[in-house]
Amino acid sequence: MTESGSEQRSLAEIRRYSNPSLPQAGRDPLRVETKTMHSESRTLIFVYGTLKRGFCRSHHLAGQTFLEAACTIPGYTMYDCGEYPGLVVNPTDGVCIQGELWSVNGPGIAILDEVEGVAENWFSRQQIELQHPAIPETVQAYYFEGDVTRLPVYGDNWCKGF
C-alpha cells in the first residue's frame, strides 16, 4: 500500500533491518544504515513543518517511507520564519515538537538537503531525540541556522498553510 505516494512500513520492520554497528572511518555517524529488499542505505528523518504529509513541500518525500507520527523530547523551540518553521535546540525552555518520522534513502536525503538549503547554511541536518516513538536508532532533523532573535515562537505543531 502507498500513502501519499510513499510506501508505509512498520517500525518493527525498520528496526529488524537496522544495523547497530559503530561508525567506521569515512562513514557518516548520523546515517542510520538499514537494509531493505534493495539493500539501500536509509536515514530516519523527523519532519516538523512543510515536509509533513499534506503540506507544500511533502512531494519531496515521494517514494520514501512514512513510519508514523512522532514527537521530540522537551528541549526544542519552533520559530515562525514566515512560510516555513525553524527548529532550534532549547534545553532550558524547549517543548516537545510534533512531527512525522520517515525512512529516507540516499537520493532522498540529497533532495531534502537541497530543499532545506544545507549547502547555503540555512538549515543543518543533525541528530534529534524523540520521545515517541522511543527507538534506539539515530534520528535526524533539519535545524534552522538563521538568527531567531526577531522571529516569533510558533508552538509545538506546525499547521500554517495546511
Stockholm file with secondary structure:
# STOCKHOLM 1.0

chainA/1-162         MTESGSEQRSLAEIRRYSNPSLPQAGRDPLRVETKTMHSESRTLIFVYGTLKRGFCRSHHLAGQTFLEAACTIPGYTMYDCGEYPGLVVNPTDGVCIQGELWSVNGPGIAILDEVEGVAENWFSRQQIELQHPAIPETVQAYYFEGDVTRLPVYGDNWCKGF
#=GR chainA/1-162 SS CEETTEEBCCHHHHHHTBCCCCCCTTSCTTCCCBCCTTCCCEEEEEECSTTSTTSTTGGGGTTSEEEEEEEECSCEEEEECSSSEEEEECTTTCBCCEEEEEEEEHHHHHHHHHHTTTTTTSEEEEEECEEESCCSSCEEEEEECSCCTTSCEEESSCCTTC
#=GC SS_cons         CEETTEEBCCHHHHHHTBCCCCCCTTSCTTCCCBCCTTCCCEEEEEECSTTSTTSTTGGGGTTSEEEEEEEECSCEEEEECSSSEEEEECTTTCBCCEEEEEEEEHHHHHHHHHHTTTTTTSEEEEEECEEESCCSSCEEEEEECSCCTTSCEEESSCCTTC
//
